[in-house]
């Protein structure tokens, strides 16, 4: 995978990279109160969310091939991720009724969540994770990608815990187009990713 000018490397979330992903999540007490990046997922035919703990649930989804993320590695350590997948994989978005009501052309991909190690924040790593996810989507055939980043209020300080899906400004810099607002501060943004070699 080509990377930015940093020493960071992008790798997909797989059974092989899951231990590094888990170490990052555990370092931060499971992320956002023990979510382990499972909120946007639903049960699968093989795995029910409430039958196992969150780390086991996430691991099983990875093994089933229905949990995707771009991981940013610094050496052997994962320092950030960007979760992406199909609407079937990630159905539980915020303001879903409002989003669905205004959706005329559902995208085959959505980006739902970012997380950055507390020791690497405000250094552009979230953008590296976003670029990594878009590259992995391109390798998987490309297509339209929709996401739901927050619109920051100028002059108002916003806790990073509310920015699990990044900011409108970051997505605009990555080439996404603003479509509409949903909820109080979320946006719907879209980009078409051409397939690799296409």
C-alpha positions as CSV (number, residue, x, y, z in Angstrom):
1,X,0.0,0.0,0.0
2,X,1.5,3.4,-0.9
3,X,1.5,5.7,2.1
4,X,2.0,9.4,2.8
5,X,5.4,11.0,3.4
6,X,5.4,9.9,7.0
7,X,6.7,6.6,8.3
8,X,3.2,5.4,8.7
9,X,1.8,2.4,6.8
10,X,-1.8,1.6,6.0
11,X,-3.0,-1.9,6.4
12,X,-6.5,-3.4,6.2
13,X,-8.2,-4.8,9.3
14,X,-7.8,-8.6,9.0
15,X,-7.4,-11.5,11.4
16,X,-3.7,-10.8,11.1
17,X,-3.9,-7.1,12.1
18,X,-6.7,-7.6,14.6
19,X,-4.4,-8.0,17.6
20,X,-2.8,-4.5,16.9
21,X,-6.3,-3.1,16.4
22,X,-7.4,-4.6,19.7
23,X,-4.3,-3.3,21.5
24,X,-5.2,0.3,20.4
25,X,-8.9,-0.2,21.5
26,X,-7.8,-1.6,24.9
27,X,-5.3,1.2,25.5
28,X,-8.4,3.5,25.4
29,X,-10.7,1.4,27.6
30,X,-12.5,-0.1,24.6
31,X,-13.1,3.4,23.0
32,X,-16.1,5.5,23.8
33,X,-17.2,3.6,26.8
34,X,-16.4,0.1,25.6
35,X,-17.9,0.2,22.1
36,X,-14.9,-1.5,20.5
37,X,-16.1,-0.1,17.2
38,X,-19.2,-2.3,17.2
39,X,-22.0,0.3,17.4
40,X,-22.6,0.6,13.7
41,X,-22.6,-3.1,13.2
42,X,-25.6,-5.4,13.6
43,X,-25.9,-9.2,14.2
44,X,-24.8,-11.5,11.4
45,X,-26.2,-15.0,10.7
46,X,-23.3,-16.5,12.7
47,X,-22.8,-13.9,15.4
48,X,-25.2,-12.0,17.7
49,X,-23.9,-8.8,19.3
50,X,-25.4,-9.6,22.7
51,X,-24.2,-13.2,22.9
52,X,-20.5,-12.2,23.4
53,X,-18.4,-9.3,24.7
54,X,-17.7,-6.4,22.3
55,X,-14.1,-7.4,21.5
56,X,-15.1,-11.0,20.6
57,X,-18.0,-9.7,18.5
58,X,-15.7,-7.4,16.6
59,X,-13.2,-10.2,16.1
60,X,-15.8,-12.6,14.8
61,X,-17.0,-10.0,12.3
62,X,-13.4,-9.6,11.1
63,X,-13.1,-13.3,10.7
64,X,-16.4,-13.5,8.8
65,X,-15.1,-10.7,6.5
66,X,-17.8,-8.2,7.4
67,X,-15.8,-5.7,9.3
68,X,-13.5,-3.3,7.4
69,X,-11.2,-0.6,8.5
70,X,-8.0,1.1,7.3
71,X,-5.4,0.9,10.1
72,X,-2.6,3.4,10.4
73,X,0.5,1.7,11.7
74,X,3.5,3.3,13.3
75,X,6.0,0.5,13.3
76,X,4.2,-2.5,14.8
77,X,1.6,-0.4,16.5
78,X,-1.8,0.6,15.2
79,X,-2.3,4.3,16.0
80,X,-5.6,5.0,14.2
81,X,-8.4,3.5,12.2
82,X,-11.1,4.5,9.8
83,X,-14.1,2.1,9.7
84,X,-15.8,1.6,6.4
85,X,-18.1,-1.0,4.8
86,X,-21.4,-1.6,3.0
87,X,-24.7,-0.3,4.4
88,X,-25.5,-4.0,5.2
89,X,-22.3,-4.3,7.3
90,X,-22.9,-0.9,9.0
91,X,-26.6,-0.2,9.2
92,X,-26.8,1.6,12.6
93,X,-25.9,5.1,11.6
94,X,-27.1,8.1,13.6
95,X,-30.2,9.9,12.3
96,X,-30.9,6.9,10.1
97,X,-34.6,7.7,9.5
98,X,-33.8,11.2,8.4
99,X,-30.9,10.0,6.3
100,X,-33.0,7.3,4.6
101,X,-35.9,9.7,4.0
102,X,-33.6,12.0,1.9
103,X,-31.5,9.3,0.2
104,X,-32.3,9.0,-3.5
105,X,-29.2,7.0,-4.5
106,X,-27.8,4.8,-1.7
107,X,-24.1,4.4,-2.0
108,X,-22.5,1.0,-1.9
109,X,-19.9,2.2,0.7
110,X,-20.1,4.2,3.9
111,X,-17.5,5.5,6.4
112,X,-18.8,5.5,9.9
113,X,-16.0,5.8,12.5
114,X,-12.5,7.1,13.2
115,X,-10.3,6.6,16.1
116,X,-6.9,8.0,16.8
117,X,-4.5,7.1,19.6
118,X,-4.4,9.9,22.2
119,X,-0.6,10.2,21.7
120,X,-1.0,10.9,18.0
121,X,-4.0,13.3,17.8
122,X,-3.9,16.7,15.9
123,X,-1.1,15.4,13.7
124,X,-3.1,14.5,10.5
125,X,-3.4,10.8,11.3
126,X,-7.2,10.8,10.9
127,X,-6.8,12.1,7.4
128,X,-4.2,9.3,6.7
129,X,-6.8,6.8,7.9
130,X,-9.5,8.3,5.6
131,X,-7.1,8.3,2.6
132,X,-6.3,4.7,3.5
133,X,-9.9,3.7,3.6
134,X,-10.6,5.3,0.2
135,X,-7.6,3.5,-1.2
136,X,-8.8,0.1,0.1
137,X,-12.3,0.9,-1.3
138,X,-10.6,1.6,-4.7
139,X,-8.9,-1.8,-4.5
140,X,-12.2,-3.4,-3.7
141,X,-13.8,-2.1,-6.9
142,X,-14.5,1.5,-6.0
143,X,-17.9,3.2,-6.2
144,X,-19.7,5.9,-4.3
145,X,-18.8,6.5,-0.7
146,X,-21.0,8.4,1.7
147,X,-20.1,9.6,5.2
148,X,-21.6,11.6,8.0
149,X,-19.0,14.0,9.5
150,X,-19.7,16.7,12.0
151,X,-20.0,20.3,11.0
152,X,-18.1,22.3,13.6
153,X,-19.5,25.6,14.9
154,X,-16.9,28.3,14.3
155,X,-15.4,29.5,17.6
156,X,-17.0,26.7,19.6
157,X,-14.7,24.0,21.1
158,X,-15.9,20.5,20.4
159,X,-14.7,17.5,22.3
160,X,-13.1,14.9,20.1
161,X,-15.5,12.3,21.6
162,X,-18.2,13.9,19.5
163,X,-16.1,13.7,16.3
164,X,-16.1,9.9,15.9
165,X,-16.9,10.5,12.2
166,X,-14.4,13.3,11.6
167,X,-15.2,16.8,10.4
168,X,-16.8,18.3,7.3
169,X,-13.6,20.2,6.6
170,X,-11.5,17.1,6.6
171,X,-13.9,15.3,4.2
172,X,-14.0,18.4,1.9
173,X,-10.2,18.4,1.7
174,X,-10.4,14.7,0.7
175,X,-12.7,15.6,-2.2
176,X,-16.1,14.8,-0.7
177,X,-19.1,16.9,-1.7
178,X,-21.5,18.3,0.9
179,X,-25.2,17.2,0.3
180,X,-27.3,18.0,3.4
181,X,-27.5,18.2,7.1
182,X,-29.0,15.5,9.3
183,X,-29.6,15.9,13.0
184,X,-28.1,18.9,14.8
185,X,-24.6,18.9,13.5
186,X,-24.0,15.9,11.2
187,X,-23.7,16.2,7.4
188,X,-24.1,13.8,4.5
189,X,-21.1,13.9,2.2
190,X,-20.3,11.9,-0.9
191,X,-17.4,11.0,-3.2
192,X,-17.0,8.6,-6.1
193,X,-13.9,6.5,-5.8
194,X,-12.7,5.1,-9.1
195,X,-11.6,1.4,-9.0
196,X,-7.9,0.7,-9.2
197,X,-7.0,0.1,-12.8
198,X,-10.4,1.3,-13.9
